[in-house]
Amino acid sequence: MATFGLIHGAGDVGWYWHLVQAELARRGHDSMAPDLPCDDDSAGLTEYADTLVDAFDGRTDLIVVAQSFGGFVAPLVCDRLTVHLLALVAPMIPAPGEAPADYWANTGYGDEPREQYDDTIDLFYHDVPPELTAEALKRGRDQSETRLAEPSPLTTWPAVPTKVLLCRDDRLFPPAYLRRVAEQRLGITPDEIDGGHTPALSRPAELAERLAAYAAEQTLSGQGHLA
């Protein structure tokens, strides 16, 4: 069994992961999905990491999973806790010292060929059932941008086995873009699943199965020592 520490993206809440949590529980795993203080103007990346460290501390079987903007917070958590695996899902992949506000220009996002979507549903939830989309929009919070221009305290990528999982139908981070960033920044070729930018809502069983497989790989490799 593993404990999955699940990190949501910008302007979101831990509820985003609730279907995946149910699927992980069916497979014998525990999970936690805290809310980040993303609507707090006084909170920056360090405070986000503090929230997660407080929630995850004491677990010896921890796998950290981060969605989208959560990729900026996850490596900070891995620097402070014993983590057996880091899995980044449709993620932002920060460079050491990079401010979140600089990510788009630094990764050449504006130069990447892609279709433009101005509607939130079309961009993030185009393959999510309407009732879940409505609930996600109701629960979502305003993402504070007050401290997003501050450099990340990350000094080097943590010495933790890392997986990148892209979504083939992601309209925010198209596959070609994310493959390039993952290779340039981590030297990793991403794994792939079908679905858009929010697979925890559109394909929870498939995502949970992939995460459970990652946990099993760690056990078989002898790196994770997961029960």
N, C-alpha and C positions, 0 to 999 in steps of 0.2 A: 504494500500500500504506500502511496505517496500523498503528501499534502500539497495541493496546488494553490499558490498565492496568486490570485488573479487581479490584474491591474487594468482598469478601464481607461478610455481615452479622454480627450479634452471635452469639457462641458457635459460629462456623463456621470453615471453613478454605478455602484457595484451591482445594482439590479441587472445591468446589461448581461451579466454572466449567469443569470439564474437558471436558464435552461441547460447550459453546459454543466453547472454544478449538479443538477439532478442526474444528468447522464454520467458524470464522473462517479457520483455516489452509487449508481447502479453497477459500476465496474469496480467498486470496492475502495474508492479513493475519497479522501477528505478534501475540502477546499474552503478558501476564505476569499471574499471579494469586498474589501473595505471601500468606502467612499473617500475619494481624495478631496482636499479642500480647494477645489478648482474655482469656486466662486468667491474666494477670500482674497481680497487685494493685498493682504499682508503676507500671503504665502507664496513661496517660490519653490524651486525644485528640492531644496533641502528640506523644507517643511513637508512637501509631498512624501519624500522618502521617510521622514520621521514617522508619519502616519502609518506607513506600511511596515516599517521596522517594529513599531509598537504592536501592530496586529500580528505579525508573523513570528516574532521573537519566541524562542524556546522550541520551535519545531526542528527536528533533526532530519526530517525526510522531505525537505522543501524543494519544490520546483516552482520557479517564478515564470508566470506567463503575462505578457504585456501586449495590449492592443493599441495600435496607432500612436498617439502622443505618449502613452504609457511607456513607450520605448525610451523616452528621455529619463524616466524615473527608475526603471528596472535595474540598470547597471549600478546605480547608486545603492540600491538595496543589496545587490550581490556583493558590494564592497563591505557591507556591514554585518551580514549574516552568512551562515553556512548554507549555501545553495548548491544543489546537485546538478541543476540544469536551468538554463534560461531559454525560454521559447518566446520569440517575437512574432506576433500575428498581425499581418497587414501594417507593419510598423514604420515609425520614424526611427532611424538608426543614428544616434548622435555621435559626433566626433568629440574627443576630449576638449573641454573648455568651450564648446559651442553653445551659443545662446539659441533657444528654440526659435526666436524671431528671425534668426539668420539661416535657419535650416533650408528654407526654400531656395534662396539664392545660392547657398553653398553647394547644394546638390543639383543645381541646374534644372530645378523643377519647371521653371517657366519655359525652358527650351525643349522640354519633352513633348513630342507629338501626342495629343490626346483630345478627345471630345470635351467640350465645355458643358457643364451642368450648373445652372444657377439655382435650381430648386433643391432644398435640403433632402427631400425624399428621393428625388432622382439620383442624387449624388451618393447618399449614404444607405438608403433603405429600399432601393428599387426592387430587391428580391426578397424582402421581408414581408410576412403576412400583414395585411392592413391593421389588424387589431394590435399586433405587437408594435408596429410602427407608431400608432397613435399613443400607446402606453409609453414608448421610449421618448417621444416628443414631450409628453406630459411630465415625465420624470427628469428630463434633461435640465441642466443648469447653465447659466451664463458662464463662459470661461473667462476668468480675469486675465487680462493681458498686461497688467501693471508691471509684473516682474519677468515677463518673457524675454526681454532684451538682456537680461543678466546672463553672463557666461555660466555654463554648467560647471559644478564642482568636480565633475569627472576628470581624472587625470590620465587614466589609461583604461582600456577595456578590461573588465574583471576576468580573472583566470577561472572561468566557469564554462563548461561545454555549452555552446550556443546553437540554437536552431532558428532559422527564419522561415516563416510560413506565409507565402503570398496567396492571394485570392485571384483566380484567373479572370473574374469579372469585376474586379475592383475599379471603380471609376475615379477614386481619389488618387490612389497610387497604382497606376497601370503596371502590369507585370513586367514590361520591358524596363520601366523606370526602376522598380524595386529590385529587379535582378541586378541592374547596374550598380545601384547604391550598395547593395549587400556585398557584391564582389569587391567594389572599391574600398569599402570601409571595414569589412570583416573578412574578406577572402572566402565568403560563403556563397554557395549556390543554393538558393532557397528551395524548399519543398513547396508543393503546390496543392491547393484544393479548389474546387469550383466555388463560386459564390462571389458576392460583392464585399464591400468594406466592413460589413458588420456580420460576420459568419456566426457569432455566438447567438444571434437571433434568427438568421436565415437557415443555418445548417448546424444546429447544436450537436446533434448526434455524430455527424462526420467530424466535427472539430474535436469533440471529446474523445472519439476513437483515436484520432491522430495524437492527441496529448497523452492518452493512456499508452499508446505505442511508444512514444518517446520515453515515458517512465520505464517501460519494460526494457527498452534498449539500454538504459542506464544500469538497470539491475544486471542484465546479461553481460555488460561490458565490465562490471565490477567497479565502475567509477562512482555509482550513486549509493550502493549498499542499501537500497530501499527494501523495506520489509515486504 
